[in-house]
Amino acid sequence: MSLSPPDVQQSIATSATPAARFLDLPGAQQRRLFFTLPETVQQSVVDDMSRDQLQRFVRRLDPDEATDVLGLVDEETRGAVLRRLDENRREKVEFLLEFSPESAAGMMHLDYVVVGHDSGFEAVARRVRRYEDRTGRFPTVFVVGDDGLLGELPGHTLALIDHDSAYVTEYLRPIPTIRYDRPDEDVLDVFRSNPGSKVAVLDEDDDVLGVIYADDILRAIEEEAGETLYEFTGVAEEESVLDGPLAKIRSRYKWLILNLGTAFLAAAVVGLFEDVIAAFTLLAVYMPVVAGMGGNAGTQSMAVTVRGIALEQVSLPTGGRVVLNEVIAGGANGLITGVLVAVIASVFNQSPLLGLVIGVSMVLNLIIAGFFGAVIPLGLDRLDLDPATSATIFITTATDVLGFFVFLGLATLVV
């Protein structure tokens, strides 16, 4: 029975000889599987390959895929592999290696031809056939004029239009463009603003340099979503689910130590009320409830605010309404949950006074959570810091410390 893709990935990641396990797969499966592996596993596979094995693998890939693979090896190995590729493929790969993999040029393909605006369909068809004969791939057809790129000629028009009576400019389709040196985040913005199948990459002179397809953009969106989730939870971007225990320890312990420091800060606040807790031990039972609800509410406010910042819907100077909305929502939700927990505490612990304290504390802590959940991301963004990466630790600290202070302070006043 054949293994499922996750099983194959796991077997490669845990193998002492990952290249051997990878190269045992059929050639078509190797190509599909390699680019679904986490980068750490890709690196281990490539490092375990001999130069002959690496060259045979790269030879089966498209130039943009080969560029990604060769970006994982040292310069000497890369040069040795490139020298053994055919001239056309080598030139394309060397060209793509000049660009940052996290730029528009790093995402682009070279499957295109450029024709003039005064070209007839017969001439264009000949160019396309020559490209197909040479590469085995159908190219994107860009049409240029005196002032640069005019648009894309859809491939189906070559089969449907009378070649003797039409010029290409009559059938152009607009195509979004981006400079080659723009970061991949800008490519995603262009794609979101211009939903379609392609984006043209231009050089400094506005000449066509390459083309980015929807598949590449969708893959980048998935990676961006994963990176945001990792940042949100304090996990290193390079960490993979297939990494071993030591790798996971190295990527997480610093974040956990930082959280430990904030936990001691909250503990210090609790320590200020040691006497009242000793006199009324039921307070200790409800402290996690107050802290947990505040932390969850703060995270919700943070998530909405960070998304608004990412979409350029809000900034610190214009964020007053956002903060007010989050505070009002926090107060309302605090009232709802506070009434529920007050009733529970009053009934089960036979203590209406405890119910009142925890109910009022819940309202105040969720107001605090709404305020800091909105203000902290806006403030960090204003300081040019990534709020997705660093806001959580501050929000959790604020809700824990102030939540405990409010809860235990109120208890001190009424007990």
N, C-alpha and C positions, 0 to 999 in steps of 0.2 A: 504494500500500500504506500502510495506517495505521500510525503510529508506536506503539511500546509505551509504557506509562506512564513507565518510566525515561528513554526517549528524549525524551519530551515534557518531563519535568522538566528534563533537561539542556539542552534547547533554550531553555526559559524562563530558566533560571539564567544562561546564557551570552549571552542576547540583550541588545543595547543598548537595546531597547524591550520589557522583559518584559511590560508590561501589554498591549501590542498582540498579542504572541504568545499570551498567556493568553486574551484576549478573542476570538481567532480560533477557539477551541474551542467546540463546542456547549455550550449552557447547562447541561445535566445533567452533562457532563464537567467543566465549570468547578467546579461545586460539589463533586464527588467529589475532584478533583485538588488543589484549593487546600489542603485540610486535611491532605494527605499531603506537601506541600512543607515543607522546613525553614523555621524562623521567619525566617531571614535572607532567604530567597527570597520568602516571603510579604510581608515588609516592602518589598522592592524592587518587587514587583508592585503593591502598594497605593500606594506612593509615586509610581509612574509613571501611576496612573489619574487622570483628571479627576474632578471631583466628580459629574458626570453619570454617568460610567462606574461609579464606586463606588456611587452610589445604585441604579443598575439591578442591579448585582451583589448588593448587600445585600438588595434587595427580594425576591429569589428564595430567600433563606436563612431557616432557622428562627431564632427570636429568639436562642437561645443561640449559634448559629453567627454571626449578625450581630453579636452582642456581641464575639465573638473578633476579627472583622475590624475593627470600629470601635475596638477597643482598640489597634490598630496605628497609628492616625492622630492628628493633633494635635486639640486641643479645638475649634478653630474649624471644621475640616473635619467633625469628628464632629457638631457642632451643626447644621451646614448640611445634612448627610445626614439626620439624625434629623427635622428639620422637614419633610422631603419624604416621609416614610413615613406610612402610614395610622395613625390614632390608636391602634388596638389594638396594632399592632406596635411603634409608637414607645414606648408606655407600658411594654411588656414589656422592650424593649431598654434603656430608661433605667433600669428597675428592676434589671436584671441588671448594668448597668455600675457600680452602686454598690458591688459586691462585688469582692474580690480574685480574680483568675482562678485563684489557687493555693489557694483555699479551697473548702469544700463548696458554698457558694453559687455560686462561680464555675464549678462543674461541673454545676449543676442545670439542669433543664428546667422549664417552666411548664405542661406538658401534664397537668393534673390537675384534678379537681373534688372538692369536699369535701361529704359528705352526713352528716346526723345519724344516730345509732344507731337512732332510731325510724322511719327512713324505710322506705317500702315499695318494692318493686321497680319499680312503675309510675312512681313519682316519680323514682327514680334513672335509669330509662331515658329519661325526658323530659329530665333534666339532661344526660345523655350525648349525646342526639340534638341538643340545642341547641348543645352544644360542638362536635360534629362539623360541624354546618351552618355554624358561624362560622369554624372553623379548618381543617376538612378532615382533622382528626386524631382518633383515638380516645384519650380521656384515661385516665390512671390514676385509679381511684375510691378515695378515702380516706374511711374512716368514722370519725367522731369522737363521743366521748361527753362527759359532764360533766368528766371528768378528762383529756381530751386525745385523742390519736390511739389508736384501738382496733385498726386494721389496714387491710388492703386488700381490696376486693371484686374478685375475679377477673372479668375481662371476660366470660369465657364463660358465667358464671352468668346474665347478663342474657338470654341466648338459651335456656338450658336449664331455668330455674326458672319455675314457675307464679307469675306476678306477683301474682295475687290472694290467694295463701295464705301467702306467705313474707315474712319480714323480713330485712334485709340482715345483721343480726348473726349469723344462723344459718350464714352462709357466709363468714365473714371468714378471711383468711389473714394471719398475723403478718408484719410488715415491719420490718426494722431501721431505726433512726433515727440521726441525727447532727445536732449543732448547726451552724448555717449558717457560723459563724466558725472552725470547725475546719480545720486544714490538710489538703491533699489526701492526705498520708501517713496521716492518721487515717481518711479515707474508705476507703483501701485496706485498712486493718486491719479496719474494720467489715465490708467485703465478704469478706475472707478468713475471718473468724469466722462469717459468716452467708451462705454461698453461696446466691445467688438472683439474681433478675433486676433488683431495684430496691433503692434506699435512699431513705427519706424524709428531707427536710431540714427542720428545725424552727427557729423563731426563739426569742427569749429567753423567750416565754410558752408555749413548746411547741406553738404553732400551726404548721400545715403551711405551708412556704414554697416548696417545690419538690420535685422528684424526680430522682434520679440513676439512669440506666439502666446495665445491664451493659456495653453498648458503650463508654460513657464511662469506666467503671472499667477495662476491659481496655486501652483506649488509654492511660490513666494508668499502668497497670502496665508497658506497653511503654516509655513514656517514662522511667519510673523505672529500668527495667533499662538503658536506654541511658545515662542519667545516671550510674549506678553504674559502667558500663564506662568512660565518659569520665573519671570521677574516678579510677578505678583506674589509668589509663594517663597521667594528667596532661594530658588534653586539655580545653579549655574546653567547657562544656556547650553554648554557643551555636554551636560550630563544626559545620559541615555538610560532608558529602562533596561537595556541589556548590559549596562556596566556592572562590574563586580563590586563587592562590599567596600574594598579599599578606595576605589574611585569615588563612590558615593560619599564615603566619610570625608575625603579631601575636599569635595565640592560643597559640603554642607556645614562643617563644624564651625566655621567662622560666624556664619549667620546665627547658628544656635547659641554661640557664646554671647553674641550681641543681645539676643532675646533674653538670655539668662541675666544679663545686666539689668535690663528693664524689669524683669521679674523681681529682682532684689529691690528695685525702687518701689514697686507695688507692695512688696513684703514690708518694707520700712514704714510705709504709710499704715499698714495694718498693725504694725508693732506699736504705733502711737496710741492705739485703742485697746491695748492688751487687757487693761483692767475691765473695761466694759464687756469685752468678749468673755472674759473669765466669769463675770457676774451673770451674763445672759448668753449661755452657750449656743442657743438656737441661732444666734446671729451668724455663727460659723457655717451653719447648714445652708443659709441663703446667700452667702457671699459669692459662691461660684455662679449663682443665678444672675446676680447683678452684673458681674464681670462678663459672663458669657453673652448676655443680651446686649450689653454695650458694645462689645467687640464685634458682634454680628451686624448690629445696626451701623456702626462706623464703617465696616467693610462695604456694606451696601451703598452708603453715601459716597465712599471713595470710588467704587467701581463706576457709578454713574458720572461722577465728576471727571475721572480720568478719561472716560470715553468722550465726554464733551470737550475736554482739552485736545484729545487726539483728533477729533473732527473739527477743531478750531471753532467750536460753538461758544466757548467761554474762556475768559482769562481773568487774572486777578482784578484788573481795573473794572471789569464788567461783571464780576462774580457776586455782587451783593445780593441780587435776586436769587441766585442759586443757593447761596448760604442760607438766606431767609427761608426758602422753600424747604431745605433739608432740616432746618431747625423746627419749623412748624410740623413737618411730617414726623420728625423724631418725637416731638411732644405728643402728637396724636397717637402714634404707635405706642409710646410709653404709657399713655393713659389707658389704652386698651389692654396691654399686657400687664400694666401695674394693677388694674382692677382685678384681673384674673388671679394674679399671684397673691394679692392682698386677701381675696376671698379664700384661697387655698390655705394661706398661712393662718388666717383667723379660724377656719373650721378645723383643720387638722391639728393645729398647735394650741387651740383654745386661747388665742392671744390676739384680740383686735388691735392692740397697740403695735405688736410686731407687724401685723398686716398693714397698718397705716404707714409705718416706717418704710417697709419694703416697697409698698405701692408708690409713695412719693419719691423714693430713691430711683425707682424704675423710670418714672417720668423725667426726672432731672438727668439721669444718666443717658437716656436716649436723646435728650436735647443736646447734651454734651457731645454724644457720638455724631449726631447730624452736623453740628457746628464744625468739629475738628475733621470729620470725614470729608467735608467740602473745602475748608480753609487750608488744610495742610497740603493737599495736591495742588491747589492754586498757588500757594506760596512757593512750593518747590519748583513748579513750572516757571514762576517769575524769576527764580534764581538759576534757571537753566539746568535744573536737576531733573532726572526722570522720576515723575511721581509714582509710576508703576513699580519702580524698583525700591524706592525708599520710603514711601508714605505709610505703608502698613505698620512698620515698627513704631512710628510716632503716634499713629492713631490708636493702636493697641495700648501703648503706654498711657496716653491721655485718658482713655476710657477706663482702664484698670485703676490708675492712681486716683483720678477724680471720682470715679464710681465708688471705690472703697471709702474715700474721704467723705463723700456725701452720705453714704449708707451708714457708716459707723459714727459720723458726726451727728446725724439725726438721732441715732440710737442713744448716743451720749446725752442728748438734750432731754429725751423723754423717759429714759429708763431710771 
